[in-house]
Amino acid sequence: MSVVAPVQMQPRVAAKQVDIDNLIKQYGTLRALGGVSFAVNTGEWVALMGPSGSGKTTLINILGGLDTLTSGRVVVDGVDLAKLSENGLVRYRAEKVGFVFQQFHLVPYLTALENVMLAQYFHSVTDEKEAEEALTRVGLGDRLTHLPAQLSGGEQQRVAIARALINQPKLILADEPTGNLDEANERIVIEIFRKLHNAGHTILMVTHDPDIARQADRRIELAHGRLHYDSALHGPSQPLNCPLVDTPDCCKSVSGDDEIRFDHLLEQIWVCGEEGKPAEVARLRAAGASGKLSTVPEEPASRVLSRMADLHLVALQNGEAQLTPVGSQRARDVVRRHRLAERLFKDTFSVDETEAHTQACRFEHIISPELDARICTFLGHPKTCPHGNPIPPGDCCDGKSKP
């Protein structure tokens, strides 16, 4: 019996929608972007993150033709932006990109329908029926004649999305599109973006929210105007190829500072669970015991939690952090080491509770499992720390704990 060899299929090569190479943007002596390079494939949803002043909005404005680059190369859908005149940029904005901003930028004296038709006017000709259909797609078919002041914040943002989509743009640029929305409207707007993504739209979205970022295909972080992290390069199972290698901004897979931050956040989430409270991301802090960490002293907890989610230590949903089974075990171990250390410093060295807590914060990161068991045994397997909080039992306890 003969065997037919399978047809060798050629791998599909993703088409680049955006290609950025060594992008530099200078404002006088201020360098807002310092050599940023990355590409975005057609149909990809990219979350752009980073602290204030990192260059996110500058990058979005350049991609949208609202600002010009100083040097480097930016190509969007085959158009080299550096080669466009002012009139060329106007045409590019009308034909290639759709903007959704945190501020809705609706004309206050125009109805929802007229605001959408205004975008058509700048592109070619107005089409009322097409504008009605665009508003219906975002759930505003019954709000066509309402002025912006008669619409909620979420409804105004949906008008802005309909306006951004009316000319069938190749690229959707969204700058904190949920920043001014409550939780309910945020869910509605993100669901619209999810549907756009499923329909094949390319989306580049600036956000500070790790929950939103995790819904994207990819996360890119800027720091000090340079690429700090790209999950396509630095994520799990990806080669580490950091463009900032051997610099203080290099994106290491997991740094020693990150390990301390991870433990500190895991401990806070565990304590929230003990107290029956949700671990709200906005209330968590990523600083270590000393309040200082050498690489990024003030890094927001949301960014650290995003990396922890990539490592499956936590799950992020609706602004809350929850421990995964892996994260829960690590949190349990951290809490045990911390509370054992507190008991050791207070009972054995007679230091006050405040000093015991401070020393324990440092000690919890360096206690090995073997030393953990020896300290626990030496202390008689105590059940609580000096503050009365429970010490999770270890393998050494085996029913030997004392009050």
C-alpha positions, -999 to 999 in steps of 0.1 A, spaced: 0 0 0 14 33 -10 15 63 14 9 97 1 33 123 15 15 152 32 16 185 14 41 208 30 23 240 39 43 272 39 41 289 73 19 320 72 39 352 77 21 378 97 18 411 78 31 442 95 6 469 100 30 492 119 68 491 116 87 514 140 125 516 137 148 536 160 121 563 165 134 594 182 113 624 192 130 655 205 114 686 220 143 710 223 166 694 249 139 670 260 140 635 244 105 621 247 113 590 227 149 576 225 152 550 198 120 529 201 117 499 177 89 474 174 64 462 148 26 455 151 10 428 130 -23 432 111 -52 423 134 -30 425 166 -43 441 198 -14 457 217 -16 473 251 9 501 255 18 507 292 43 527 313 44 554 339 35 590 332 61 607 311 74 575 295 64 585 260 32 566 254 10 595 242 39 609 221 41 576 204 4 575 198 4 610 184 32 602 160 14 570 148 -17 591 143 -1 618 123 -8 644 150 29 649 157 61 643 136 92 623 144 126 638 148 144 608 133 140 571 126 113 554 106 76 549 111 56 530 85 19 524 89 1 503 63 28 510 38 29 548 44 62 563 55 51 590 79 84 609 78 78 616 41 44 631 44 37 668 40 12 686 63 -16 679 37 -4 644 34 -7 639 72 -43 653 71 -52 627 44 -34 600 63 -53 608 95 -86 607 76 -80 574 57 -57 553 78 -64 558 115 -92 561 140 -87 579 173 -104 571 206 -92 594 234 -98 595 272 -114 629 267 -143 622 242 -137 654 221 -173 655 209 -186 688 195 -211 699 222 -237 715 199 -239 685 175 -260 654 181 -244 619 183 -253 613 147 -239 646 136 -206 640 155 -202 608 136 -211 623 103 -185 651 109 -158 625 106 -173 613 73 -172 649 61 -134 652 66 -129 619 49 -151 622 18 -189 626 18 -214 622 46 -238 592 47 -265 595 73 -276 558 70 -240 546 74 -236 569 105 -268 555 120 -255 519 115 -222 528 132 -240 541 163 -263 511 163 -233 488 163 -221 504 196 -256 502 211 -267 538 206 -294 533 179 -318 551 203 -295 580 210 -290 594 175 -304 629 182 -290 633 217 -264 660 224 -232 650 243 -245 667 275 -276 644 273 -254 613 272 -235 594 300 -198 592 299 -199 557 286 -224 567 259 -201 596 248 -172 572 246 -192 549 224 -201 578 201 -163 585 199 -157 549 190 -184 550 163 -168 582 149 -134 565 149 -147 535 130 -169 553 104 -142 556 78 -130 520 81 -95 528 95 -66 504 91 -54 512 126 -73 521 158 -54 542 183 -69 544 218 -54 566 245 -68 556 279 -103 550 264 -117 539 298 -99 564 319 -130 586 326 -155 557 329 -171 539 358 -167 501 360 -199 492 343 -192 515 313 -156 503 312 -169 467 306 -192 479 278 -164 498 260 -138 470 264 -164 445 250 -167 468 219 -129 467 215 -129 429 219 -154 426 191 -134 449 169 -103 428 176 -122 396 168 -133 413 135 -97 418 125 -90 454 135 -55 464 145 -56 481 179 -29 500 198 -43 510 232 -26 530 259 -38 519 294 -26 518 330 -51 490 339 -35 455 340 -69 439 336 -74 456 303 -38 449 292 -42 412 298 -71 411 273 -48 422 245 -26 399 225 5 416 236 18 441 261 45 467 254 59 489 282 79 521 278 101 537 304 120 569 300 111 571 263 126 536 256 112 501 252 113 485 286 93 453 281 76 435 251 57 404 260 64 391 224 101 391 233 103 388 271 71 368 280 70 332 291 86 308 265 99 338 245 136 345 239 150 374 260 163 399 235 161 431 254 172 462 234 184 478 266 207 449 277 235 460 300 216 492 309 197 500 342 165 498 321 172 463 308 141 440 311 153 410 329 130 380 330 127 382 368 151 404 387 160 401 424 140 432 430 110 417 413 112 386 435 110 409 466 81 428 451 63 396 442 66 383 478 55 416 492 24 417 470 16 380 475 17 387 513 -7 416 510 -32 396 489 -30 367 514 -37 391 543 -67 405 524 -80 370 521 -75 364 558 -95 396 565 -122 387 541 -115 418 519 -109 420 482 -73 426 472 -80 458 452 -51 466 428 -53 503 435 -46 497 472 -17 473 468 19 485 471 50 470 454 77 486 475 99 462 495 104 462 533 128 491 533 105 512 510 133 513 484 144 488 457 175 496 437 162 494 401 128 510 400 120 524 435 85 536 428 72 511 403 34 509 403 19 477 418 -3 473 386 28 468 365 43 443 388 10 424 391 9 422 353 43 404 353 30 382 381 0 373 361 22 364 332 40 339 356 6 326 368 11 338 403 -21 359 403 -52 363 383 -64 399 377 -101 406 372 -123 437 377 -95 456 395 -88 429 420 -59 404 424 -65 368 433 -40 342 441 -36 312 418 -28 278 433 9 284 426 7 320 440 -13 308 470 14 283 480 41 309 476 21 335 495 16 310 523 53 303 525 61 340 526 35 347 554 48 318 574 85 329 572 75 365 581 55 356 611 80 330 623 107 357 620 85 382 640 81 356 667 119 348 667 129 385 670 104 393 698 106 362 719 143 354 715 159 388 710 133 408 730 129 435 704 97 455 703 69 446 679 76 474 654 113 465 651 104 428 650 81 435 620 107 456 602 134 429 606 110 402 596 102 420 564 139 417 555 144 383 569 114 366 551 132 368 517 163 349 528 150 321 551 155 288 534 130 259 539 155 241 561 161 272 583 123 278 583 118 243 599 147 248 623 133 281 636 98 267 639 111 237 658 133 260 681 103 281 689 81 251 696 60 253 665 40 285 675 5 290 660 5 328 660 28 357 655 32 384 682 2 403 667 -20 372 671 -21 364 634 -20 327 625 13 312 614 5 286 586 19 253 598 48 236 580 58 200 574 78 202 606 48 209 628 29 176 625 6 184 653 33 198 676 23 234 675 19 253 707 -4 283 713 
